[in-house]
């Protein structure tokens, strides 16, 4: 497993120590690894999208209907 060195602010270092002492994690190594994994997961998807945004913009044009062209039957009354 690759090793990485990181300088942490005192408040984050203290928070990791507190989480380990409270039993949320077995040790600092597990705490840092799990917290980094959770942060990366929360950041967003790692896989690239297979479809460009707006690619399906005109796929369902046939299903759309102009409201003015709707068949409203024989009634001349307006309905809300």
C-alpha positions as CSV (number, residue, x, y, z in Angstrom):
1,X,0.0,0.0,0.0
2,X,1.4,3.4,-0.9
3,X,2.3,5.8,1.9
4,X,1.6,9.4,2.0
5,X,2.7,12.2,4.3
6,X,0.2,14.9,5.2
7,X,0.5,18.0,7.4
8,X,-2.8,18.4,9.3
9,X,-4.1,21.4,11.2
10,X,-4.1,20.9,14.9
11,X,-7.9,20.8,15.2
12,X,-8.1,17.9,12.7
13,X,-5.3,16.0,14.4
14,X,-7.1,16.4,17.7
15,X,-10.4,15.3,16.2
16,X,-8.8,12.1,14.9
17,X,-7.3,11.4,18.3
18,X,-10.7,12.0,19.9
19,X,-12.4,9.6,17.5
20,X,-9.7,6.9,18.2
21,X,-10.0,7.4,22.0
22,X,-13.8,7.2,21.9
23,X,-13.5,3.8,20.1
24,X,-14.9,4.9,16.8
25,X,-11.7,3.6,15.2
26,X,-9.2,1.0,16.3
27,X,-6.2,3.2,15.7
28,X,-5.0,6.4,13.9
29,X,-4.1,4.5,10.7
30,X,-7.6,3.1,10.4
31,X,-9.2,6.4,11.3
32,X,-7.2,8.3,8.6
33,X,-7.8,5.7,6.0
34,X,-11.6,5.4,6.6
35,X,-12.1,9.2,6.9
36,X,-10.2,9.8,3.7
37,X,-12.2,7.1,1.9
38,X,-15.5,8.6,3.2
39,X,-14.4,12.0,2.0
40,X,-13.4,10.8,-1.4
41,X,-16.7,8.9,-1.7
42,X,-18.7,12.0,-0.7
43,X,-16.8,14.2,-3.2
44,X,-18.4,12.5,-6.2
45,X,-18.4,9.7,-8.6
46,X,-15.0,8.4,-9.7
47,X,-16.2,7.0,-13.0
48,X,-16.7,9.3,-16.0
49,X,-20.2,9.8,-17.3
50,X,-20.9,7.7,-20.3
51,X,-23.3,10.2,-21.7
52,X,-22.8,13.9,-22.4
53,X,-25.2,16.3,-20.7
54,X,-28.1,17.1,-22.9
55,X,-27.4,14.2,-25.2
56,X,-31.0,13.0,-24.9
57,X,-32.5,16.4,-25.3
58,X,-34.5,15.5,-28.4
59,X,-35.0,11.8,-27.9
60,X,-38.7,12.1,-26.8
61,X,-39.9,14.8,-29.2
62,X,-42.6,12.5,-30.6
63,X,-44.1,12.0,-27.1
64,X,-44.4,15.7,-26.5
65,X,-47.5,17.5,-27.6
66,X,-48.2,21.1,-28.3
67,X,-50.8,22.3,-25.7
68,X,-52.6,24.3,-28.4
69,X,-53.0,21.2,-30.6
70,X,-54.6,19.0,-27.9
71,X,-57.9,17.5,-28.6
72,X,-60.3,19.1,-26.2
73,X,-63.4,17.5,-27.5
74,X,-66.5,19.5,-28.5
75,X,-66.4,21.7,-25.5
76,X,-65.8,25.5,-25.9
77,X,-65.5,25.9,-22.1
78,X,-62.2,26.7,-20.5
79,X,-61.1,24.4,-17.7
80,X,-58.6,24.9,-15.0
